[in-house]
Amino acid sequence: MAHTVDSKEHGPVDLVSALARARSPEDPGSDTPRGSMVRAWPGPPCPIPEAAPGELDLRALLRFSLAASDGSGRLRPAPSAGALHPVDAELVVGPGCPLPPGRYGYDPLGHRVHRFGRQPDGTVPGMTVELFVTPQRTVSHYGHRAWPLILLDTGHVAAALWLAGPALGLREPVLRLDGPADGPVAAVHFALPEGTRPLEGTRPTEAPHLPEETGQAAPAPTPHELLTRRSAPPPLRGTPPRDVLRALLATAVQASAGEVAWCAAVGEPQPGLVELAPDGILRPLAAGEARPTLAVWAARQSWIAEAGAVLIAHGCPSDADAPRVRRAHLRAGFAVHLAHMDAVRHGLAARPVGSWQQADLGAALGAPPGRDWIVHGLALGTTHPDEEKTS
Ligand SMILES: Cc1cc2nc3c(=O)[nH]c(=O)nc-3n(C[C@H](O)[C@H](O)[C@H](O)COP(=O)(O)O)c2cc1C
């Protein structure tokens, strides 16, 4: 089972062959029904009560990370390939929260929870959000190309959760991007606010059963920034300043914990690929215009050829086993989300780009084939479409 990810409704999936097929030139064919946008949780919906002083504010945490936000047609604060949102959240609630301990399903449309089980033995204070997926939503449009996108989406959602904690002044959440194949695809644990003591009659605080992984140390975004993040509609033109590009690459490198490498394709005045040197400066990786090739590799999305820059996560060789495929894609999604938020802070327009076919970057740069594939991307520009319309 180590080479699979369990998708709850559809059973185990062989990620290695799913990725090989997704990278092939095979066409995904026509759309199929996507099913419900929210899992049909058992039990009646219940509102999330307001947090008392010292309790974890679940209502705000989930509002800033997972709730459907507004009437604009956007379902959740995190981006999603095709806006299909395959990620479902289960909450394992421990002591110190405004809900009684237990296992809950979260409904992002109603911003409500459904209690469907008791908390597992050893549940620690605070809340763990466990991320599962309903592949059918993404498969409905992307067909056999869906699985890498589903993992990238899950990485983005994990990042949206991970950022919501510090935005509320909480200590850094604990991120888990590995685990058994029949468990959650990813999980984020929120401890109680600093200074909160375990409630009377509960067991003492134990270290959560989550191996700690570091995220990154950029300043926490504000709740407003989390709720207003959008994928800027193309075109995204204008080369970002080099110091901003350097900062975004540094964020992405740090957030991906070595699971993928990073470079950026830039246009005029010096078209080429740049990467971050160990001393933190930008150095050339290859000379020449890369963006038109990227546009072809990204399902022929022609606007990418004119993007001001494209951050590129790469690695995940053809012989990567399933745990590595999973980690690389989750980490790439996580890191692109953090870089996206950073880009907005720097006044840039940004849009994730996740569907890559035959994108063998290593081979294109003269290395042996199959060693260094593009995993994810973030297109960047200095102009916003609204400005273009009025200029
Ligand atoms: C993993 C992933 C891959 C994506 N790939 C593309 C892409 O290839 N092209 C594109 O135009 N947008 C892409 N997007 C952006 C989505 O289309 C966008 O997130 C969605 O329409 C929801 O809009 P919002 O991000 O403004 O909320 C991607 C987003 C994610 C998370």
The ligand as an ORCA input file, in Angstrom:
! r2SCAN-3c Opt
* xyz 0 1
  C      -2.860     23.238     -8.789
  C      -3.394     24.384     -9.605
  C      -3.176     24.417    -10.971
  C      -3.671     25.486    -11.736
  N      -3.386     25.504    -13.069
  C      -3.829     26.546    -13.817
  C      -3.479     26.606    -15.196
  O      -2.785     25.730    -15.714
  N      -3.934     27.674    -15.899
  C      -4.694     28.663    -15.340
  O      -5.055     29.609    -16.032
  N      -5.033     28.626    -14.022
  C      -4.605     27.589    -13.253
  N      -4.909     27.556    -11.913
  C      -5.706     28.629    -11.303
  C      -7.185     28.218    -11.158
  O      -7.807     28.251    -12.409
  C      -7.874     29.140    -10.151
  O      -7.322     28.914     -8.888
  C      -9.380     28.891    -10.093
  O      -9.996     29.286    -11.269
  C     -10.023     29.623     -8.912
  O      -9.777     31.003     -8.978
  P      -9.055     31.805     -7.809
  O      -7.677     31.227     -7.641
  O      -9.052     33.224     -8.257
  O      -9.849     31.590     -6.556
  C      -4.430     26.520    -11.121
  C      -4.649     26.468     -9.741
  C      -4.139     25.415     -8.996
  C      -4.359     25.380     -7.507
*
